[in-house]
Amino acid sequence: MKKILIVDDEPHVSLVLKQFLERAGWQVFSALNGVLAIDIIKKELPDAVISDVHMPKMGGIELCDFIQRNLPGYRPLLVLMTSRTDRDIKAWIVQQSQIEMMTKPISMRRLLARINDFSANRDS
């Protein structure tokens, strides 16, 4: 079963995503911030990480940087969710090959299509 990690400090956002992705056949893990997510990532190596950008302790950008610097052989799909249209975040994401940004509220169908597409291309 494919694994996915949702990192968001708003429990209701995580719950909605979790229910949707579980119905689509994914094993879902969740964390309230990037610091807690690191332990799950090291243990489970999820195929995709969906993270909010702005969170206490460690946000999504810092989490993506950590993954890229400290887990070099691990290449999941990284999706950052933000409610802001921040030019600095967009510029940073453009420079990253495996990171995408989705603006909240996100389209669940678009998210699932992107995750499934990444997973299928990774498996082939």
N, CA, C and O atoms as a printed pandas DataFrame, in Angstrom:
     atom_number atom_name residue_name chain_id  residue_number  x_coord  y_coord  z_coord
0              1         N          MET        A               1    0.851   -1.183    0.000
1              2        CA          MET        A               1    0.000    0.000    0.000
2              3         C          MET        A               1    0.894    1.243    0.000
3              4         O          MET        A               1    1.887    1.305    0.725
4              5         N          LYS        A               2    0.533    2.214   -0.810
5              6        CA          LYS        A               2    1.271    3.464   -0.885
6              7         C          LYS        A               2    1.038    4.282    0.380
7              8         O          LYS        A               2   -0.058    4.292    0.940
8              9         N          LYS        A               3    2.096    4.971    0.817
9             10        CA          LYS        A               3    2.030    5.755    2.044
10            11         C          LYS        A               3    2.113    7.240    1.731
11            12         O          LYS        A               3    2.804    7.668    0.807
12            13         N          ILE        A               4    1.382    8.013    2.534
13            14        CA          ILE        A               4    1.399    9.466    2.387
14            15         C          ILE        A               4    1.384   10.098    3.769
15            16         O          ILE        A               4    0.746    9.587    4.689
16            17         N          LEU        A               5    2.086   11.206    3.909
17            18        CA          LEU        A               5    2.139   11.938    5.174
18            19         C          LEU        A               5    1.524   13.313    4.972
19            20         O          LEU        A               5    1.877   14.029    4.035
20            21         N          ILE        A               6    0.603   13.676    5.855
21            22        CA          ILE        A               6   -0.006   15.006    5.861
22            23         C          ILE        A               6    0.554   15.761    7.058
23            24         O          ILE        A               6    0.486   15.284    8.191
24            25         N          VAL        A               7    1.107   16.942    6.798
25            26        CA          VAL        A               7    1.685   17.754    7.864
26            27         C          VAL        A               7    0.949   19.088    7.880
27            28         O          VAL        A               7    1.101   19.903    6.970
28            29         N          ASP        A               8    0.157   19.302    8.913
29            30        CA          ASP        A               8   -0.623   20.539    9.013
30            31         C          ASP        A               8   -0.959   20.779   10.480
31            32         O          ASP        A               8   -1.291   19.845   11.210
32            33         N          ASP        A               9   -0.870   22.025   10.901
33            34        CA          ASP        A               9   -1.176   22.359   12.292
34            35         C          ASP        A               9   -2.667   22.587   12.522
35            36         O          ASP        A               9   -3.082   22.881   13.643
36            37         N          GLU        A              10   -3.464   22.455   11.482
37            38        CA          GLU        A              10   -4.913   22.555   11.615
38            39         C          GLU        A              10   -5.497   21.144   11.508
39            40         O          GLU        A              10   -5.600   20.604   10.407
40            41         N          PRO        A              11   -5.880   20.539   12.644
41            42        CA          PRO        A              11   -6.348   19.153   12.626
42            43         C          PRO        A              11   -7.506   18.882   11.667
43            44         O          PRO        A              11   -7.586   17.792   11.100
44            45         N          HIS        A              12   -8.397   19.843   11.474
45            46        CA          HIS        A              12   -9.536   19.600   10.571
46            47         C          HIS        A              12   -9.071   19.470    9.120
47            48         O          HIS        A              12   -9.672   18.719    8.351
48            49         N          VAL        A              13   -8.021   20.181    8.734
49            50        CA          VAL        A              13   -7.481   20.052    7.375
50            51         C          VAL        A              13   -6.904   18.652    7.194
51            52         O          VAL        A              13   -7.166   17.983    6.195
52            53         N          SER        A              14   -6.115   18.221    8.178
53            54        CA          SER        A              14   -5.521   16.876    8.120
54            55         C          SER        A              14   -6.591   15.799    8.064
55            56         O          SER        A              14   -6.464   14.831    7.314
56            57         N          LEU        A              15   -7.641   15.962    8.853
57            58        CA          LEU        A              15   -8.707   14.960    8.905
58            59         C          LEU        A              15   -9.419   14.829    7.552
59            60         O          LEU        A              15   -9.658   13.714    7.088
60            61         N          VAL        A              16   -9.752   15.936    6.931
61            62        CA          VAL        A              16  -10.434   15.900    5.640
62            63         C          VAL        A              16   -9.540   15.238    4.591
63            64         O          VAL        A              16   -9.999   14.379    3.838
64            65         N          LEU        A              17   -8.269   15.634    4.539
65            66        CA          LEU        A              17   -7.335   15.020    3.595
66            67         C          LEU        A              17   -7.165   13.533    3.880
67            68         O          LEU        A              17   -7.151   12.717    2.958
68            69         N          LYS        A              18   -7.037   13.182    5.155
69            70        CA          LYS        A              18   -6.838   11.788    5.543
70            71         C          LYS        A              18   -8.009   10.925    5.080
71            72         O          LYS        A              18   -7.806    9.871    4.477
72            73         N          GLN        A              19   -9.215   11.365    5.355
73            74        CA          GLN        A              19  -10.398   10.589    4.965
74            75         C          GLN        A              19  -10.473   10.422    3.447
75            76         O          GLN        A              19  -10.773    9.335    2.954
76            77         N          PHE        A              20  -10.206   11.483    2.720
77            78        CA          PHE        A              20  -10.254   11.434    1.262
78            79         C          PHE        A              20   -9.202   10.479    0.713
79            80         O          PHE        A              20   -9.503    9.645   -0.141
80            81         N          LEU        A              21   -7.974   10.595    1.197
81            82        CA          LEU        A              21   -6.874    9.774    0.674
82            83         C          LEU        A              21   -6.996    8.309    1.092
83            84         O          LEU        A              21   -6.618    7.421    0.328
84            85         N          GLU        A              22   -7.511    8.047    2.276
85            86        CA          GLU        A              22   -7.739    6.653    2.682
86            87         C          GLU        A              22   -8.784    5.999    1.785
87            88         O          GLU        A              22   -8.632    4.838    1.404
88            89         N          ARG        A              23   -9.843    6.731    1.442
89            90        CA          ARG        A              23  -10.856    6.192    0.531
90            91         C          ARG        A              23  -10.263    5.901   -0.844
91            92         O          ARG        A              23  -10.755    5.040   -1.574
92            93         N          ALA        A              24   -9.206    6.627   -1.187
93            94        CA          ALA        A              24   -8.541    6.425   -2.483
94            95         C          ALA        A              24   -7.484    5.322   -2.415
95            96         O          ALA        A              24   -6.810    5.043   -3.407
96            97         N          GLY        A              25   -7.341    4.694   -1.239
97            98        CA          GLY        A              25   -6.451    3.551   -1.128
98            99         C          GLY        A              25   -5.065    3.823   -0.565
99           100         O          GLY        A              25   -4.193    2.957   -0.638
100          101         N          TRP        A              26   -4.845    4.990   -0.013
101          102        CA          TRP        A              26   -3.539    5.331    0.547
102          103         C          TRP        A              26   -3.500    5.058    2.047
103          104         O          TRP        A              26   -4.506    5.209    2.740
104          105         N          GLN        A              27   -2.337    4.657    2.540
105          106        CA          GLN        A              27   -2.111    4.580    3.982
106          107         C          GLN        A              27   -1.640    5.964    4.412
107          108         O          GLN        A              27   -0.632    6.460    3.909
108          109         N          VAL        A              28   -2.358    6.589    5.334
109          110        CA          VAL        A              28   -2.126    7.991    5.671
110          111         C          VAL        A              28   -1.574    8.131    7.082
111          112         O          VAL        A              28   -2.071    7.527    8.033
112          113         N          PHE        A              29   -0.525    8.952    7.187
113          114        CA          PHE        A              29    0.052    9.343    8.467
114          115         C          PHE        A              29   -0.129   10.851    8.585
115          116         O          PHE        A              29   -0.285   11.536    7.574
116          117         N          SER        A              30   -0.110   11.376    9.807
117          118        CA          SER        A              30   -0.230   12.821    9.956
118          119         C          SER        A              30    0.649   13.318   11.092
119          120         O          SER        A              30    0.967   12.590   12.033
120          121         N          ALA        A              31    1.032   14.595   10.970
121          122        CA          ALA        A              31    1.845   15.264   11.989
122          123         C          ALA        A              31    1.399   16.722   12.058
123          124         O          ALA        A              31    0.926   17.282   11.069
124          125         N          LEU        A              32    1.554   17.329   13.231
125          126        CA          LEU        A              32    1.115   18.714   13.432
126          127         C          LEU        A              32    2.147   19.754   13.005
127          128         O          LEU        A              32    1.818   20.934   12.891
128          129         N          ASN        A              33    3.386   19.337   12.769
129          130        CA          ASN        A              33    4.419   20.265   12.302
130          131         C          ASN        A              33    5.585   19.473   11.720
131          132         O          ASN        A              33    5.614   18.244   11.795
132          133         N          GLY        A              34    6.536   20.182   11.143
133          134        CA          GLY        A              34    7.664   19.539   10.496
134          135         C          GLY        A              34    8.550   18.745   11.425
135          136         O          GLY        A              34    9.092   17.713   11.028
136          137         N          VAL        A              35    8.708   19.197   12.641
137          138        CA          VAL        A              35    9.547   18.483   13.609
138          139         C          VAL        A              35    8.985   17.088   13.863
139          140         O          VAL        A              35    9.723   16.102   13.847
140          141         N          LEU        A              36    7.689   17.011   14.096
141          142        CA          LEU        A              36    7.052   15.709   14.319
142          143         C          LEU        A              36    7.048   14.867   13.038
143          144         O          LEU        A              36    7.118   13.639   13.094
144          145         N          ALA        A              37    6.966   15.528   11.905
145          146        CA          ALA        A              37    6.951   14.815   10.623
146          147         C          ALA        A              37    8.256   14.085   10.345
147          148         O          ALA        A              37    8.247   13.015    9.737
148          149         N          ILE        A              38    9.369   14.644   10.780
149          150        CA          ILE        A              38   10.678   14.046   10.499
150          151         C          ILE        A              38   10.762   12.622   11.034
151          152         O          ILE        A              38   11.260   11.730   10.346
152          153         N          ASP        A              39   10.281   12.400   12.249
153          154        CA          ASP        A              39   10.309   11.042   12.819
154          155         C          ASP        A              39    9.480   10.069   11.986
155          156         O          ASP        A              39    9.898    8.934   11.754
156          157         N          ILE        A              40    8.318   10.508   11.539
157          158        CA          ILE        A              40    7.461    9.650   10.715
158          159         C          ILE        A              40    8.135    9.370    9.373
159          160         O          ILE        A              40    8.116    8.240    8.885
160          161         N          ILE        A              41    8.723   10.393    8.787
161          162        CA          ILE        A              41    9.392   10.224    7.494
162          163         C          ILE        A              41   10.526    9.216    7.607
163          164         O          ILE        A              41   10.649    8.327    6.764
164          165         N          LYS        A              42   11.346    9.343    8.625
165          166        CA          LYS        A              42   12.478    8.420    8.794
166          167         C          LYS        A              42   12.012    6.984    9.003
167          168         O          LYS        A              42   12.659    6.045    8.539
168          169         N          LYS        A              43   10.899    6.812    9.695
169          170        CA          LYS        A              43   10.400    5.470    9.987
170          171         C          LYS        A              43    9.613    4.870    8.821
171          172         O          LYS        A              43    9.784    3.693    8.506
172          173         N          GLU        A              44    8.761    5.659    8.184
173          174        CA          GLU        A              44    7.812    5.132    7.194
174          175         C          GLU        A              44    8.211    5.365    5.738
175          176         O          GLU        A              44    7.745    4.641    4.858
176          177         N          LEU        A              45    9.062    6.359    5.459
177          178        CA          LEU        A              45    9.444    6.736    4.092
178          179         C          LEU        A              45    8.220    6.821    3.169
179          180         O          LEU        A              45    8.113    6.059    2.208
180          181         N          PRO        A              46    7.306    7.740    3.461
181          182        CA          PRO        A              46    6.101    7.844    2.633
182          183         C          PRO        A              46    6.432    8.224    1.194
183          184         O          PRO        A              46    7.443    8.872    0.921
184          185         N          ASP        A              47    5.563    7.809    0.285
185          186        CA          ASP        A              47    5.732    8.104   -1.137
186          187         C          ASP        A              47    5.478    9.572   -1.438
187          188         O          ASP        A              47    6.001   10.107   -2.416
188          189         N          ALA        A              48    4.682   10.224   -0.605
189          190        CA          ALA        A              48    4.370   11.640   -0.792
190          191         C          ALA        A              48    4.219   12.306    0.566
191          192         O          ALA        A              48    3.797   11.682    1.540
192          193         N          VAL        A              49    4.573   13.586    0.611
193          194        CA          VAL        A              49    4.413   14.401    1.808
194          195         C          VAL        A              49    3.640   15.651    1.389
195          196         O          VAL        A              49    4.069   16.399    0.511
196          197         N          ILE        A              50    2.506   15.859    2.028
197          198        CA          ILE        A              50    1.697   17.048    1.795
198          199         C          ILE        A              50    1.824   17.901    3.043
199          200         O          ILE        A              50    1.453   17.465    4.133
200          201         N          SER        A              51    2.342   19.108    2.897
201          202        CA          SER        A              51    2.625   19.929    4.066
202          203         C          SER        A              51    2.118   21.347    3.915
203          204         O          SER        A              51    2.199   21.944    2.842
204          205         N          ASP        A              52    1.596   21.874    5.004
205          206        CA          ASP        A              52    1.281   23.290    5.071
206          207         C          ASP        A              52    2.607   24.048    5.048
207          208         O          ASP        A              52    3.630   23.522    5.486
208          209         N          VAL        A              53    2.594   25.257    4.549
209          210        CA          VAL        A              53    3.814   26.065    4.531
210          211         C          VAL        A              53    4.070   26.674    5.890
211          212         O          VAL        A              53    5.178   26.573    6.416
212          213         N          HIS        A              54    3.066   27.305    6.467
213          214        CA          HIS        A              54    3.233   28.051    7.712
214          215         C          HIS        A              54    2.718   27.256    8.906
215          216         O          HIS        A              54    1.515   27.049    9.063
216          217         N          MET        A              55    3.668   26.809    9.755
217          218        CA          MET        A              55    3.324   26.061   10.963
218          219         C          MET        A              55    4.321   26.437   12.060
219          220         O          MET        A              55    5.429   26.887   11.766
220          221         N          PRO        A              56    3.930   26.252   13.315
221          222        CA          PRO        A              56    4.888   26.499   14.399
222          223         C          PRO        A              56    5.977   25.417   14.416
223          224         O          PRO        A              56    5.780   24.319   13.895
224          225         N          LYS        A              57    7.092   25.730   15.001
225          226        CA          LYS        A              57    8.257   24.849   15.184
226          227         C          LYS        A              57    9.016   24.599   13.887
227          228         O          LYS        A              57   10.209   24.895   13.821
228          229         N          MET        A              58    8.376   24.072   12.866
229          230        CA          MET        A              58    9.019   23.877   11.566
230          231         C          MET        A              58    7.940   23.857   10.502
231          232         O          MET        A              58    7.027   23.032   10.541
232          233         N          GLY        A              59    8.052   24.774    9.548
233          234        CA          GLY        A              59    7.087   24.863    8.469
234          235         C          GLY        A              59    7.447   23.957    7.297
235          236         O          GLY        A              59    8.433   23.221    7.340
236          237         N          GLY        A              60    6.639   24.024    6.267
237          238        CA          GLY        A              60    6.794   23.152    5.119
238          239         C          GLY        A              60    8.071   23.366    4.326
239          240         O          GLY        A              60    8.689   22.399    3.880
240          241         N          ILE        A              61    8.475   24.606    4.143
241          242        CA          ILE        A              61    9.704   24.864    3.396
242          243         C          ILE        A              61   10.912   24.299    4.139
243          244         O          ILE        A              61   11.781   23.674    3.529
244          245         N          GLU        A              62   10.968   24.513    5.431
245          246        CA          GLU        A              62   12.068   23.962    6.231
246          247         C          GLU        A              62   12.055   22.438    6.216
247          248         O          GLU        A              62   13.112   21.807    6.202
248          249         N          LEU        A              63   10.868   21.848    6.220
249          250        CA          LEU        A              63   10.752   20.391    6.157
250          251         C          LEU        A              63   11.286   19.873    4.820
251          252         O          LEU        A              63   12.043   18.903    4.787
252          253         N          CYS        A              64   10.899   20.511    3.735
253          254        CA          CYS        A              64   11.408   20.102    2.414
254          255         C          CYS        A              64   12.926   20.242    2.349
255          256         O          CYS        A              64   13.614   19.360    1.834
256          257         N          ASP        A              65   13.442   21.342    2.866
257          258        CA          ASP        A              65   14.904   21.530    2.899
258          259         C          ASP        A              65   15.575   20.419    3.700
259          260         O          ASP        A              65   16.607   19.889    3.290
260          261         N          PHE        A              66   14.985   20.067    4.847
261          262        CA          PHE        A              66   15.545   18.997    5.678
262          263         C          PHE        A              66   15.595   17.683    4.902
263          264         O          PHE        A              66   16.616   16.995    4.904
264          265         N          ILE        A              67   14.508   17.343    4.250
265          266        CA          ILE        A              67   14.449   16.088    3.485
266          267         C          ILE        A              67   15.526   16.072    2.410
267          268         O          ILE        A              67   16.247   15.085    2.265
268          269         N          GLN        A              68   15.636   17.147    1.664
269          270        CA          GLN        A              68   16.595   17.191    0.573
270          271         C          GLN        A              68   18.044   17.162    1.057
271          272         O          GLN        A              68   18.898   16.559    0.407
272          273         N          ARG        A              69   18.328   17.801    2.180
273          274        CA          ARG        A              69   19.702   17.845    2.700
274          275         C          ARG        A              69   20.106   16.585    3.452
275          276         O          ARG        A              69   21.248   16.137    3.350
276          277         N          ASN        A              70   19.175   16.015    4.204
277          278        CA          ASN        A              70   19.528   14.952    5.144
278          279         C          ASN        A              70   19.113   13.548    4.719
279          280         O          ASN        A              70   19.560   12.568    5.316
280          281         N          LEU        A              71   18.281   13.436    3.716
281          282        CA          LEU        A              71   17.833   12.125    3.239
282          283         C          LEU        A              71   18.034   12.069    1.725
283          284         O          LEU        A              71   17.057   12.020    0.979
284          285         N          PRO        A              72   19.290   12.076    1.258
285          286        CA          PRO        A              72   19.571   12.249   -0.171
286          287         C          PRO        A              72   19.021   11.161   -1.094
287          288         O          PRO        A              72   18.733   11.460   -2.252
288          289         N          GLY        A              73   18.864    9.936   -0.648
289          290        CA          GLY        A              73   18.339    8.885   -1.510
290          291         C          GLY        A              73   16.826    8.817   -1.520
291          292         O          GLY        A              73   16.241    8.055   -2.290
292          293         N          TYR        A              74   16.202    9.588   -0.693
293          294        CA          TYR        A              74   14.751    9.568   -0.525
294          295         C          TYR        A              74   14.144   10.695   -1.353
295          296         O          TYR        A              74   14.449   11.865   -1.119
296          297         N          ARG        A              75   13.297   10.363   -2.311
297          298        CA          ARG        A              75   12.717   11.361   -3.202
298          299         C          ARG        A              75   11.195   11.199   -3.320
299          300         O          ARG        A              75   10.696   10.681   -4.319
300          301         N          PRO        A              76   10.473   11.642   -2.301
301          302        CA          PRO        A              76    9.010   11.587   -2.395
302          303         C          PRO        A              76    8.484   12.778   -3.181
303          304         O          PRO        A              76    9.221   13.725   -3.454
304          305         N          LEU        A              77    7.220   12.728   -3.540
305          306        CA          LEU        A              77    6.550   13.917   -4.050
306          307         C          LEU        A              77    6.298   14.818   -2.852
307          308         O          LEU        A              77    5.784   14.367   -1.829
308          309         N          LEU        A              78    6.656   16.080   -2.974
309          310        CA          LEU        A              78    6.436   17.042   -1.905
310          311         C          LEU        A              78    5.445   18.093   -2.393
311          312         O          LEU        A              78    5.691   18.773   -3.389
312          313         N          VAL        A              79    4.333   18.220   -1.693
313          314        CA          VAL        A              79    3.307   19.199   -2.042
314          315         C          VAL        A              79    3.179   20.167   -0.878
315          316         O          VAL        A              79    2.906   19.758    0.251
316          317         N          LEU        A              80    3.376   21.444   -1.152
317          318        CA          LEU        A              80    3.215   22.470   -0.127
318          319         C          LEU        A              80    1.876   23.163   -0.318
319          320         O          LEU        A              80    1.533   23.580   -1.424
320          321         N          MET        A              81    1.123   23.283    0.770
321          322        CA          MET        A              81   -0.168   23.965    0.741
322          323         C          MET        A              81   -0.019   25.321    1.421
323          324         O          MET        A              81    0.570   25.429    2.496
324          325         N          THR        A              82   -0.555   26.338    0.788
325          326        CA          THR        A              82   -0.505   27.660    1.393
326          327         C          THR        A              82   -1.787   28.414    1.088
327          328         O          THR        A              82   -2.399   28.216    0.038
328          329         N          SER        A              83   -2.183   29.261    1.990
329          330        CA          SER        A              83   -3.356   30.098    1.750
330          331         C          SER        A              83   -2.915   31.456    1.220
331          332         O          SER        A              83   -3.743   32.304    0.887
332          333         N          ARG        A              84   -1.618   31.650    1.146
333          334        CA          ARG        A              84   -1.074   32.922    0.683
334          335         C          ARG        A              84   -0.489   32.773   -0.717
335          336         O          ARG        A              84   -0.080   31.687   -1.127
336          337         N          THR        A              85   -0.461   33.867   -1.425
337          338        CA          THR        A              85    0.196   33.887   -2.720
338          339         C          THR        A              85    1.503   34.656   -2.519
339          340         O          THR        A              85    1.606   35.828   -2.880
340          341         N          ASP        A              86    2.461   34.007   -1.959
341          342        CA          ASP        A              86    3.730   34.608   -1.581
342          343         C          ASP        A              86    4.744   34.429   -2.715
343          344         O          ASP        A              86    5.080   33.303   -3.081
344          345         N          ARG        A              87    5.220   35.531   -3.259
345          346        CA          ARG        A              87    6.169   35.462   -4.382
346          347         C          ARG        A              87    7.456   34.747   -4.014
347          348         O          ARG        A              87    8.010   34.014   -4.834
348          349         N          ASP        A              88    7.940   34.944   -2.798
349          350        CA          ASP        A              88    9.182   34.278   -2.378
350          351         C          ASP        A              88    9.004   32.768   -2.354
351          352         O          ASP        A              88    9.902   32.030   -2.760
352          353         N          ILE        A              89    7.852   32.304   -1.880
353          354        CA          ILE        A              89    7.581   30.872   -1.848
354          355         C          ILE        A              89    7.490   30.336   -3.273
355          356         O          ILE        A              89    8.059   29.288   -3.578
356          357         N          LYS        A              90    6.780   31.045   -4.146
357          358        CA          LYS        A              90    6.666   30.604   -5.534
358          359         C          LYS        A              90    8.035   30.549   -6.207
359          360         O          LYS        A              90    8.328   29.603   -6.938
360          361         N          ALA        A              91    8.864   31.546   -5.968
361          362        CA          ALA        A              91   10.206   31.565   -6.569
362          363         C          ALA        A              91   11.042   30.405   -6.051
363          364         O          ALA        A              91   11.787   29.794   -6.817
364          365         N          TRP        A              92   10.934   30.095   -4.785
365          366        CA          TRP        A              92   11.687   28.981   -4.197
366          367         C          TRP        A              92   11.219   27.660   -4.795
367          368         O          TRP        A              92   12.039   26.801   -5.121
368          369         N          ILE        A              93    9.920   27.493   -4.939
369          370        CA          ILE        A              93    9.375   26.246   -5.467
370          371         C          ILE        A              93    9.775   26.028   -6.923
371          372         O          ILE        A              93   10.037   24.894   -7.324
372          373         N          VAL        A              94    9.827   27.076   -7.708
373          374        CA          VAL        A              94   10.219   26.955   -9.111
374          375         C          VAL        A              94   11.615   26.334   -9.225
375          376         O          VAL        A              94   11.901   25.628  -10.192
376          377         N          GLN        A              95   12.471   26.592   -8.255
377          378        CA          GLN        A              95   13.842   26.074   -8.280
378          379         C          GLN        A              95   13.919   24.614   -7.836
379          380         O          GLN        A              95   14.979   23.999   -7.955
380          381         N          GLN        A              96   12.851   24.056   -7.339
381          382        CA          GLN        A              96   12.844   22.700   -6.803
382          383         C          GLN        A              96   12.176   21.756   -7.794
383          384         O          GLN        A              96   11.095   22.056   -8.300
384          385         N          SER        A              97   12.794   20.641   -8.072
385          386        CA          SER        A              97   12.253   19.734   -9.079
386          387         C          SER        A              97   11.119   18.850   -8.563
387          388         O          SER        A              97   10.242   18.478   -9.343
388          389         N          GLN        A              98   11.109   18.510   -7.307
389          390        CA          GLN        A              98   10.116   17.560   -6.819
390          391         C          GLN        A              98    9.075   18.201   -5.910
391          392         O          GLN        A              98    8.346   17.499   -5.209
392          393         N          ILE        A              99    9.001   19.524   -5.917
393          394        CA          ILE        A              99    8.084   20.203   -5.007
394          395         C          ILE        A              99    7.044   20.974   -5.797
395          396         O          ILE        A              99    7.362   21.675   -6.759
396          397         N          GLU        A             100    5.802   20.832   -5.375
397          398        CA          GLU        A             100    4.702   21.562   -5.989
398          399         C          GLU        A             100    3.984   22.369   -4.925
399          400         O          GLU        A             100    4.028   22.041   -3.739
400          401         N          MET        A             101    3.322   23.427   -5.365
401          402        CA          MET        A             101    2.544   24.243   -4.447
402          403         C          MET        A             101    1.084   24.203   -4.867
403          404         O          MET        A             101    0.763   24.278   -6.053
404          405         N          MET        A             102    0.215   24.086   -3.892
405          406        CA          MET        A             102   -1.223   24.185   -4.116
406          407         C          MET        A             102   -1.770   25.208   -3.141
407          408         O          MET        A             102   -1.421   25.214   -1.961
408          409         N          THR        A             103   -2.632   26.069   -3.650
409          410        CA          THR        A             103   -3.212   27.113   -2.819
410          411         C          THR        A             103   -4.486   26.604   -2.173
411          412         O          THR        A             103   -5.337   26.011   -2.836
412          413         N          LYS        A             104   -4.612   26.838   -0.875
413          414        CA          LYS        A             104   -5.819   26.454   -0.144
414          415         C          LYS        A             104   -6.964   27.373   -0.534
415          416         O          LYS        A             104   -6.728   28.559   -0.761
416          417         N          PRO        A             105   -8.172   26.888   -0.620
417          418        CA          PRO        A             105   -8.534   25.483   -0.479
418          419         C          PRO        A             105   -8.102   24.703   -1.721
419          420         O          PRO        A             105   -8.299   25.152   -2.850
420          421         N          ILE        A             106   -7.519   23.546   -1.495
421          422        CA          ILE        A             106   -6.995   22.759   -2.606
422          423         C          ILE        A             106   -8.101   21.901   -3.217
423          424         O          ILE        A             106   -9.080   21.546   -2.559
424          425         N          SER        A             107   -7.916   21.586   -4.472
425          426        CA          SER        A             107   -8.825   20.676   -5.154
426          427         C          SER        A             107   -8.399   19.251   -4.819
427          428         O          SER        A             107   -7.290   18.839   -5.158
428          429         N          MET        A             108   -9.258   18.510   -4.165
429          430        CA          MET        A             108   -8.936   17.137   -3.776
430          431         C          MET        A             108   -8.689   16.272   -5.010
431          432         O          MET        A             108   -7.771   15.452   -5.024
432          433         N          ARG        A             109   -9.493   16.452   -6.026
433          434        CA          ARG        A             109   -9.308   15.655   -7.248
434          435         C          ARG        A             109   -7.971   15.962   -7.914
435          436         O          ARG        A             109   -7.274   15.056   -8.372
436          437         N          ARG        A             110   -7.622   17.235   -7.963
437          438        CA          ARG        A             110   -6.327   17.626   -8.555
438          439         C          ARG        A             110   -5.170   17.058   -7.734
439          440         O          ARG        A             110   -4.191   16.560   -8.288
440          441         N          LEU        A             111   -5.291   17.138   -6.428
441          442        CA          LEU        A             111   -4.257   16.594   -5.550
442          443         C          LEU        A             111   -4.107   15.091   -5.770
443          444         O          LEU        A             111   -2.992   14.599   -5.941
444          445         N          LEU        A             112   -5.207   14.367   -5.768
445          446        CA          LEU        A             112   -5.159   12.920   -5.955
446          447         C          LEU        A             112   -4.594   12.564   -7.330
447          448         O          LEU        A             112   -3.802   11.629   -7.452
448          449         N          ALA        A             113   -4.991   13.293   -8.348
449          450        CA          ALA        A             113   -4.464   13.030   -9.695
450          451         C          ALA        A             113   -2.950   13.226   -9.726
451          452         O          ALA        A             113   -2.231   12.429  -10.328
452          453         N          ARG        A             114   -2.472   14.272   -9.085
453          454        CA          ARG        A             114   -1.029   14.542   -9.083
454          455         C          ARG        A             114   -0.271   13.459   -8.308
455          456         O          ARG        A             114    0.788   13.009   -8.747
456          457         N          ILE        A             115   -0.801   13.047   -7.174
457          458        CA          ILE        A             115   -0.157   12.008   -6.365
458          459         C          ILE        A             115   -0.139   10.683   -7.138
459          460         O          ILE        A             115    0.888   10.006   -7.189
460          461         N          ASN        A             116   -1.266   10.320   -7.731
461          462        CA          ASN        A             116   -1.325    9.069   -8.481
462          463         C          ASN        A             116   -0.407    9.095   -9.698
463          464         O          ASN        A             116    0.226    8.090  -10.020
464          465         N          ASP        A             117   -0.334   10.234  -10.372
465          466        CA          ASP        A             117    0.547   10.378  -11.529
466          467         C          ASP        A             117    2.012   10.210  -11.115
467          468         O          ASP        A             117    2.769    9.494  -11.769
468          469         N          PHE        A             118    2.398   10.867  -10.038
469          470        CA          PHE        A             118    3.762   10.745   -9.536
470          471         C          PHE        A             118    4.069    9.296   -9.176
471          472         O          PHE        A             118    5.122    8.767   -9.533
472          473         N          SER        A             119    3.142    8.663   -8.468
473          474        CA          SER        A             119    3.336    7.297   -8.027
474          475         C          SER        A             119    3.473    6.341   -9.217
475          476         O          SER        A             119    4.333    5.460   -9.217
476          477         N          ALA        A             120    2.627    6.521  -10.222
477          478        CA          ALA        A             120    2.680    5.653  -11.408
478          479         C          ALA        A             120    3.992    5.838  -12.168
479          480         O          ALA        A             120    4.590    4.859  -12.614
480          481         N          ASN        A             121    4.440    7.076  -12.318
481          482        CA          ASN        A             121    5.703    7.337  -13.024
482          483         C          ASN        A             121    6.900    6.826  -12.243
483          484         O          ASN        A             121    7.898    6.405  -12.827
484          485         N          ARG        A             122    6.799    6.864  -10.937
485          486        CA          ARG        A             122    7.886    6.378  -10.078
486          487         C          ARG        A             122    8.007    4.860  -10.170
487          488         O          ARG        A             122    9.113    4.319  -10.133
488          489         N          ASP        A             123    6.876    4.176  -10.288
489          490        CA          ASP        A             123    6.858    2.723  -10.333
490          491         C          ASP        A             123    7.269    2.156  -11.694
491          492         O          ASP        A             123    7.656    0.992  -11.792
492          493         N          SER        A             124    7.186    2.977  -12.739
493          494        CA          SER        A             124    7.501    2.464  -14.082
494          495         C          SER        A             124    8.970    2.590  -14.433
495          496         O          SER        A             124    9.379    2.201  -15.527
